[in-house]
Amino acid sequence: MFKHLKGDLFGGLTAGVVALPLALAFGVQSGMGAIAGLYGAIFIGFFASLFGGTSTQISGPTAPMTAVSMVVIAGIVQVYEGNLANALPAILAVFIMAGIMQVSLGILKLGKYIKYIPYPVVSGFMTGIGVIILITQILPAIGYYPAEDDQFIEKYNPIAREVVLQNIIKDQVDGKLLVIENLEDTVEKAKEITPDQILAESKIQAKKDSSGVLGTLKTLPTAIKNINWLELGLTLITIFIIFGFKRITTTIPSTLVALLGVSVAVYFIGLDVRTIGEIPTDLPMPNFAIVTEFNLGAVAPYIFTALTLAFLGAIDSLLTSVVADNMTKTRHNPNKELIGQGIGNSIAAFFGGIPGAGATIRTVVNINSGGKTRLSGMIAAVMLLIIVVALGGFAENIPSAVLAGILITVGIDVMDYKGLKVLKSIPKSDIVVMFVVLILTVFWDLVYAVGIGLVIASLIFMKKMGDSNNHKSGIRKLSDIKNLDHADYSRIPVRLREEIFIKELFGPMFFGYTSDFQSMSRDVPEYATHAIIRMKKVPFIDQSGLFAFEDVLQNLIKKGIQPLLVSVQEQPLYRLETIDIIPDLIGKEHVFEDYEACLKWIVEHVEDTVPSIEK
């Protein structure tokens, strides 16, 4: 591990520098604060490197993982009436659950199957994540915070009063029924509602109603009337520096230059702007409330979201692993990588960090700076820990507008321009899948977007496969084939060509192909005596295909037509024997190892029963 210490040291330090501004920005975006992003980068970065299967990978909070985490955090905070501190144990429990699921994926050796997720689904999702980041950063970018606008908050006073009243009634409930003796106390408490209580609840409702994509768009008309031009200017300067500095040099991370340059300028000029707030400088401590205050009711609705986090983190990490392999000419271990990522995410959550995954840019920076072993990722994590403990007090002065600018550049970068550029040349079905996932991701739910996208993509794939199999697998009467140059067919005696039909099957027999295959028995006329079914190119048959095959054989036999199976591969043969299609429906003497054996049997056993057929 220490053989490449110098390279790992430079690689780790450089990757840590790149990770710092992104960790702060993702933490703030998640809703849990900058420190949650830093803790995520520290613990995921360290333990994913220690236990993972990609030597040079740098892990930490990423844009897709933060976007999904935002959904979890916002949803659970609502359950706890807007109180993040009370909701934190349930939020972190969901994140731990996602980490455990990732470990399980690795233990079950499912890492290799992640690559089968269709590209249009990934493309639509990633572009959707970019759009979400861009939209949700509009309000911070222009310096408008709904919970601090008195006029905006005032609209929520009636709702706030109703919520406070409901909470009072809820506190007076004994079991499931309101106790009559407590009714007077309830009325008295309702009279004692203070303006401060209404104001506090109004702020919660205003923040809730203006969060997310739809909330931002709904609040935008009000926000435009209240633009803070100073903060908007800082956001634009940050964006300009990030994109502009890259044109000068990529040796120094442009996000770090923007973060330090703008923050230092704001501090020394003494501009009055909103900052990211307090960052604890103590060593991270585990949050035992996850266990002591565990609330299954609050966590249960987010089991599928946790699974989405697990799968998304797996995809994100393994795609980055492929990039690392290409750069280092090595080969990662996908299952070990998932275990490492899962351990990192679970431990990070236990210490209050947000989830993450393998980060492509940070990994590339690490490799280009000399990182060669897992030690580089561990060094990057330790460096971030030192920064938190030693310099956390200075980080508190970073303007929120600067982080908004950084996140806007992340949103622009994360979108899949490669997929968007080729829209004119890809099949319409792929375009449909991509935009369905994109729209659902942005305006509805990230979890359902991926699930629905996978279902649509799978159905389209099945149809294409079924159509392809049917096109190639047409049934043919030999006497109708004008060109019998095909050696297999020309060797069948002329006298038998009227009564022998051949069905060539291509590709797997699965549920998407069964209806077309079943039509085979209807296509064979009554006067036929034998049907040769060639299965050399059928590698797999599922349960639907198996029953369809049984139906076809039964219909042929009912017509008095003898099926002959040729070149049945191992898996289909095993399945046919398992449910006794062989030998009950078709005897073993009618199952041939190859076409030669079948041809020999035909010549010896088939008589010319239809010497002349009117066509």
N, C-alpha and C positions, 0 to 999 in steps of 0.2 A: 504493500500500500504506500510505503514511504519512498519508493524508488523514484517517483516523479514529484517529489515534494515541492521543488521550486515552481514547476509548472502548475501544480495544484494550488499552491499558495496564491500565485498571481491570478489564476483563473477564478478561484473562489472569491478573492477580494473584489475583483472586477464585477463578477456576477452579483455579489452582495450590494455593490454600489448601484448597479442597474435596478436591483430588486427593491431598494429602499423607497423611492418615490411611488412606485406602483403598489407596494404593500400599504403605504399610507393612504393612497387614493382608493384602493379597493376596500380597505377597512371603513373609510368614511362612507363610500357608496353603499356598503352593505347595511348600514344603519347601526352597526355595533361600535363604531368609532375607529380611529386610526390605529389604536393599540391592538385591536382584534386582527387587523391586517398584518401588523408586525409579528404578532404571536403566531399567526398562521404561517408566515414566511419562515420564521425561526424553526418551529417544531416540524412542520411538513418537510422543509428543506433538509433538516438534519436527519430525521428518521427515514424518510424516503430514500435518501442517499445511502444510509447505513444498511437498510434491509432490501433496497430495490434491486432491479435486474438490469439497470442501465448505468454504467459506471460514470458517465459524464453529465448525467441529467441534473438540472437544477429545478427544484420544485417549489411551489408556493401558490398564493392566491392568483387566479387567472380570471379574465373577463367572463367567460361562460359560467364558471363555478360561482363567481360572485353574483351574477345575475340570478341564478337559481336560488342561491342563499338568501338574496334579498326577498324573494317570494316567501321563503320559509319564515324569515325574521318578521316581515310585515304581518303575515297571517297569524303567527303565534302571539305577537305583541297585541293584536286586536283582542284575542281571547283574554288577555290579562289587562284589558282596559287601558291600553297605551303605556303600561309601565314596563319598560325594558328590563329593569333590574329583577322584577318578579318573573318575567317571561324567560330570562336567560337560561335557567336550568333546563327548561323544555327545549329551547332552541339548540343548546349544545348537545342535548340527548339525541336529537335528530341527526346532528352532524356526526356524532359518535356512531350512530346506527349506520350511516352512510359509509363510514370507514370500515366498520365490521363487514358490511356487505361487499366492499371491495376486497377485503382479505378473503372472504368466502369465494369470490369469483376466481381469485388466484389459486386457492387450495383445490377448487373443483376443476382447475386447469381450463378455464373458459376464456383465458386471455386471447387465444388464437382465433376465437370466433368474433371478436370485436370488429375485425376487418370486414365482416360481411354486412355491416350496416351500409345501406345504399348511399352513394355520394350525394344525390339530390337532397336527402334528408339532412345530412351533415351540413351541406352548403346552405340550405334554407335556414337551419337552426343558427349557424354561425352569423349569417347576415342579419337574422332577426335579433341576435344578441347585440350586434353592433348598433342596430337601430334603437333598441331599448336604451343602451348606454347614452346615445346621442340625445334622445328625447328627454330622458330623466335628468340629464345634466343641464338642460336649458335654464331652469329656475336658478340653480346655484351659479351658473355662468353669468347671469344678468343681475345677480345679487338680490334675488327676491326669495324671501322665506315666509310662506303663508302664515305660519304660527306666530310670526312677529308683526303681522299687519293687523292693527286694531280694527280697521273697517272690515277687513275680510273675516276676521274672527267673530265679529259681532253678528254676522249672518247665522252663525251656528249656536247662538244663545238658546233658542227654543229647543233645539235638539239636545243641547247640553243639559238644560233643566230637566228634560224628560229622562235622560240617562241617569242623572243624579237621583231623581225620584225612584226610578226602578232599582237602583242600588240600595236605597234606604229600605224599600219594601223587601228586597231580597235579604237584607240583614235581619229583618224582623220575622222571617219565615222560620217556623219550627217544623222540621220534616218537609212535608210537601204542602201543608195547608197553613194559611195565615191565621195565627192564634188571635181570637177575638179580643182577649185581654190586652194584647199589644197594639190594637188598632189606634188607641188614643196616643200612644207613644209614637207611632208611625206618623200620625197627623202633626204632632208637635215637632218631630224631627224635620218634616217637610217644610214647616214654617221657618225653621232655623237655617235653611239653606242660605249660604252667604254668597255675595258677588264673586268672592275669590274662588269658591268652588265652581261656580258657573264658568268663570274665566278659564280656570285650569282645564275643565272638561271641553270647553269650546276650542281651546288650542289643540287638544288631542283630536277632536273631530275634524278641525281644519287641516291638520297635518295628515290625517288618515285620508281625507277626501281629495287631497292634492298630491298623493303619492302615486307611484307607478306611471305607466304610459298614459292611461286614460285620465288619471287625476291631473297629470301635468298638462295635457292638452285642454282639459276643462278649465284649469286655472290660468292658462296662458293669456287670455284677453286681459285679465286683471293684472297679471305680472308685467305685461308690456307697458301698462300705464305707470308702473312703479319701478322702472329700470334704474338700477344703481350704476351709473355710467362709469364710476371709478372701478368697480369690481368687474364690469364687462370689459373695460380696458385691460385690466390685469389678466383676464382669461384670454383675450385675443393676443396679448404680448406673449403669454406662455405658449400658446399654440404656434405662434410665429417662430419663437426661438426653437421649439422642438423640431419643427419641420425644416427651418432654415439652417440650424446648426449642423444637421445631417449632411447638408451640401458642402459644408466646410471640412468636416472630419467626422468619422464614425469611431475614432479611437476613444473619445470621451463620450459617454452616454448623454444624448441631448436632453433627455428627461431630467437628469440630475442637474445639468447646466441650468435649465429653466427653473427647476425647483429652488436651487440655491440662489441663482442670480436675482430672480424676481422677489423672493422672500427677503433676502438681505437688503435689497433696494427699498422695499416697503418698510422694513424695520428702521433703517437709518434715516429715511425721509420722514418717518413718523406718520404714515398714512393711517387713517382710522378705518380699518376694514375688518371683516369677520375672519377669525382664525379657527383652526381645527380644534382648539381647546386642549384641555389637560391630558397629558400622556404620563401614566405612572412610570416612575423610574426605578421602582423596586424590582427585584427578581420575580419572574412569573411564578404564581402559586396555583396549584390545582383547585378547581372549583368543585368541592365535595357536595355542593347543593344539588348537583346533577343526580346524585344517589339519594340524598336525604329528602329532597323536595320533588322527587320524580312524579310527574302527573301523566299517567297513561292516556287519559282523555284528551289532553292537549297535544300529545305526540302522535296518537293513532292515525289522525287524518293525514299525516305527512309521511306515512310509511312508503307510499309510492314515490313521493318527492325525494325521499332519502335514496330510493333505488335509482331514480333519475340522476341524482348527484353522483352515485357510485358509478353508473354507466358512463355518464358524461366525463367524470374524472378519469375513467379508464381509457376512453377514446382519446381525450386530450393528451394524456400521458403517453399512450402507446404511439400516437402520431408523432409526438416529439421524440420518442425513442427511435423511430425510423429515421428521422432527420439526423439524430446523433450517430446512428449506425452508418449512414451515408457519408458523414463527415470524417468519422474515425476509422472506417473500414472494419468495424466490429459487428457483433450480432447480440442484441439484447435478449434477455429471458422475459417474455411477456407475463408469465404467471408470477414469477418472482417480483416483477415490477409492480403488479397489482397488489401483492401482499405488502410491499414496502409503502406504496401510496396509501393503502388502507390503514396501516399502523400509524403513519405520519398524520393522517387526517383525524384519527381517533385520539391520539395524544394531543394534537393541537386543540381539538374541541375541549378536551378535559382541562386545558389551561386557558380556555376562553378565546381561542383563535378561530377564524373562519376557514372553511375547507379550501383546498387548492388541488393542483395537479402539476404535471410536468409542464414547464414554461419554455416555449420554443426559443424566444429571443434570448432569455437568460442562459439557456443551454448553449446556444450558438456562441454567445459572448464568452462563456466559460471555456469552450473548446478552442476558440480563436486566441484566447489569452494564455493557453498552455495547459488547461485542465485535462487530466487523463484518467484519473481514478475517482472513486466515490468520495475520497477525502476532500476534493474541491467543493462539493456540495455541502459537506459538513462545515468547512471553513467559512463559506458564505453565510451559513446560518449563525455560526458563532459570532461573526463580525456584526450581524444585525442585532444580536443580543447585547453586544458591547455598546453599540450605538444607542439602544434603548436605555440602558442603565446609565451611560455616561452623558449622553446628549439629548435625552428625552425632553428636558426642560427647554432646550432651544427649538425643538421640533414643534412645540406648542404654538409658536409664533408664525407657523406657515399659514398664509392666507387660504381660505377655502376656495377662492376663485382660482388659485394656482392649481389645486387638485382637480377642480372642474375642468380646467384646460387640459391637464394631463389625461383625464378620463375621456375627454372628447377625442383626443388623438388616438387613444386606445380603441374607442368605438369605431373610428374611421379605419384603423389598421385591421381590426378583427373581422371585418366583413369579407366575404369570399368573392373577391373581384375576378378570380380565375373562372369561377362558375358563371358569374354574371356576363363576362365577356363572350362566352360561347353560347349564349341563349339562342342565337339564330341558327346554330348548327346542330343542336342536340334535339332528341325526339320531344314532341309535344308532351308526352306523358311525363317525362322527367321535369319539364318546365312546370307542369301542373303540381307535381309533388313538391318541388322546390318552393313555389309560391304559397301553396297551402300551408306548409310548415312555417314559412316566413311570417305569413299573416297571423296564423294561430299563435306563434311564439310572441309576436309583438302585442297583439290585442286580446289574447285570451289567456292561455296557460301553457307554460313551457313543457310541462309533463305530457299533457294531452297532445300538444303539437308534435312531439317526437313519436308518441304512440300511434297517432292517426297517420302520420307520415309513413311510418313503417308498415302499417296495415295497407295503405293505398299502394305503396311501392311494391309490397309483396304480391298483392292481387294483380297488379299490372304485369309483374314478372311471371306469375303463374299463367296468365292469359297468353303472354308472348311465348312461353315455353310450350303451352298446350297447342297453340296455333302452329308453332314450328314443328312439333312432333307430328301433328296431324297432316301437315303439308308434306312432310317427308315419308310418312307412313301409309301412303295410299294403298288400297287393296287392288290387286291386278289379276285379271283373267289372262292366262298366257296366250290364248288364241287371239286376243285383241291387241297384243303388243306387236307393232309393226317391225320394230328392229330388235331381233333376238340375238344381237351380237354378244350380249352378256352371257358369259360362259355357263353360269349357273342355270340360266333359264333355257338356253338352246339345247341342253343335254336331256331335257325332259322329252320323252317320246311324243311325236306329233299327235298320235292317237289319243293321248291323255290330256292334251292341253285344254280341251273344252271343259273338263270336269275338275281341274286342279286350279285353285286360287292361291295366291301368295300374299301374305301380309308381312311387310317389313316394318319393324318397330325401331324408332330412333329416340334415344333419350330416356330419362327416368319416367316411369309410370306413376304419376302422382295425381292428387285430387283435381288438379287443374286440367287434366287430360282425359279423365275417365269417360265423360259423356261422349266425346268424339270417338274414343276407342270402342265404346259399347255399340256405336252405330255400325261397326264392322259386321256383326252377325246379320244385320238387316240388308247389307250390301251384297251378301253372298246369295246367289239364286238357289232355288229348291233343287235344280238338277245337278248341282255340284256334289261331288262325293268326298273330296278332301280339301282341307285348308292348311297350308303350310304357314306357321307363324315363326318368323325368324327374329330371334331375341339377342343376337350377338351384341347389339349396341344399346341394350337396356341394362344399365349398371345397378339400378335401384328400383324397388317397387314398394310403395307405402300401403297402408291398410285400405284406403279407398281404391287404389289401383288393383289390389289383390281381389277385392270383392267384384270390381268391374270385370276383371279377368275371368272370374268364376261365372259371372252372368253370360259373358260371351261364349265360353265353352259350353255352358248348358244350352244356350240357344242354338249353337251349331249342331250339337248332338241331337237336339230335339228335331232338327230338320233332316237328320240322317247324314250329317256331314262329319267326317272324322278329322279332328284337329291333330296336327303334327307339330310338335315343338322342336325347334332347332337352335343349338348353341345358347342354351339358357345359362346365364352367369350365376355365380355362386350365391349372391344374396337373394335374387328372385327365386332360384331353385329351392333354397332353404325355406323361403316364405310359402311357396306353393306346396311344399311337402308338409309344412307345419299344420296347415288346415286341411290336409288330405285331398287337395285338388289333384295332386299326384299321390297315390295311384287311383283314387276313387273315380274321378271324372275322366282322367286320361292316364292310361296305363304306362308303365315305364318303358314298354316296348315301342311306345309312340313318342318318346322323348329322345332326341338324337344329339349326340355330342357335336356333330358338325353337319354341314350340308351334304357332304359325300355319303355319309351313312344314310341320311334321309333319302337321297336320290336312289341309292341302291335298293332301299326298302320299297320305294314307289315302283321301280321297274319290276321287282319280284312279286309284289302283292296287289298292285292296283290293276283292275281289269278295265277294258274299254267298254263302259256301260252306256255311253251316249255317243254313238258313232256319228250322228248328224243332229245338230241343233239349229232350229230356225232362228235367225238373228233378226 
